[in-house]
Amino acid sequence: MNTGEIDGNHGDSFLFQHLLAMFQTLALQQMGKLMNPITGKVERDLHQARITIDMIAMIQKKTGGNLSGDEKRIIDGILMDLQMNFVDERSRSDSENGKTDGQDVEVGPDSEDTDEN
């Protein structure tokens, strides 16, 4: 690694942007938007995607007031993009499971199947 590239504040910005890119890529993989490089498959786990998006939101909150204008625009843009993709995937998942808009569906061991097919 060339330490000259990441020294000082410029290095902090570089590392911060790469941290965000890492979380962004992970969330997109978890939403089934990107292939998992380990398994070679497209997998979807919306619960884990929500956790990853929430982690980025937490980073945004905890770093508030300490970011440059560019860093703030980057984290805001990534978070908005991921949240919109999550809503899209959640809607798609709900429609695949027979849920209509406006209904809350609980998924898990305690939820009941109310589908009358």
C-alpha positions in Angstrom: 0.0 0.0 0.0 1.3 3.4 -0.9 1.0 5.3 2.4 1.5 8.6 0.7 -2.0 8.3 -0.8 -3.8 8.1 2.5 -1.8 10.3 4.8 -3.5 13.2 6.6 -7.0 14.5 6.0 -7.0 13.4 2.4 -6.3 9.9 3.6 -9.2 10.0 6.0 -11.6 11.1 3.2 -10.3 8.3 1.0 -10.8 5.7 3.7 -14.2 7.1 4.7 -15.4 6.9 1.0 -14.1 3.3 0.7 -15.8 2.3 4.0 -19.1 3.7 2.6 -18.5 1.9 -0.7 -17.9 -1.4 1.2 -21.2 -1.0 3.1 -23.1 0.1 -0.1 -21.8 -3.0 -2.0 -22.8 -5.3 0.9 -26.3 -3.8 1.1 -26.8 -4.2 -2.7 -25.7 -7.8 -2.4 -28.1 -8.4 0.5 -30.9 -6.9 -1.6 -30.1 -9.3 -4.4 -29.0 -6.4 -6.7 -25.4 -7.8 -7.0 -24.0 -11.3 -7.1 -22.3 -12.5 -3.9 -18.7 -13.0 -4.9 -18.1 -15.8 -2.5 -21.0 -18.0 -3.6 -21.3 -16.7 -7.1 -25.1 -16.5 -6.7 -27.5 -13.6 -6.4 -29.0 -13.9 -2.9 -31.6 -11.8 -1.1 -31.8 -11.2 2.6 -33.8 -8.0 3.2 -33.4 -8.3 7.0 -29.6 -8.1 6.7 -29.9 -5.4 4.1 -32.0 -3.3 6.5 -29.3 -3.7 9.2 -26.5 -2.6 6.8 -28.5 0.4 5.7 -29.2 1.3 9.4 -25.4 1.0 10.0 -24.8 3.6 7.3 -27.5 5.9 8.8 -25.8 5.5 12.2 -22.4 6.5 10.7 -24.1 9.5 9.1 -25.6 10.5 12.5 -22.4 10.0 14.4 -20.2 11.8 12.0 -22.7 14.8 11.6 -20.8 18.1 11.7 -17.4 16.4 11.1 -17.7 15.7 7.4 -16.5 17.8 4.4 -19.2 18.9 1.9 -18.1 16.1 -0.5 -18.2 13.5 2.2 -21.7 14.6 3.4 -23.0 14.5 -0.2 -21.6 11.1 -0.7 -23.1 9.5 2.4 -26.4 11.3 1.9 -26.5 10.0 -1.7 -25.5 6.5 -0.8 -28.1 6.3 2.0 -30.9 7.7 -0.2 -30.1 5.3 -3.0 -30.0 2.3 -0.8 -33.2 3.3 1.0 -35.0 3.7 -2.3 -33.7 0.3 -3.5 -34.7 -1.3 -0.3 -38.3 0.0 -0.6 -38.3 -1.3 -4.2 -37.1 -4.7 -3.1 -39.5 -4.8 -0.2 -42.4 -4.0 -2.5 -41.3 -6.6 -4.9 -41.0 -9.2 -2.1 -44.4 -8.2 -0.8 -46.1 -8.6 -4.2 -44.3 -12.0 -4.7 -45.8 -13.1 -1.3 -49.3 -11.9 -2.2 -49.3 -8.8 0.0 -51.2 -5.8 -1.4 -50.1 -2.2 -0.7 -50.9 -1.0 2.7 -50.9 -4.3 4.5 -48.3 -5.2 7.1 -47.0 -8.7 6.8 -45.0 -10.3 9.5 -42.5 -12.9 8.4 -41.1 -15.3 11.0 -41.9 -18.2 13.2 -44.8 -16.5 14.9 -46.5 -15.2 11.8 -49.6 -16.9 10.5 -50.4 -17.7 6.9 -53.6 -16.0 6.1 -53.5 -16.6 2.3 -56.8 -18.2 1.2 -55.8 -19.8 -2.1 
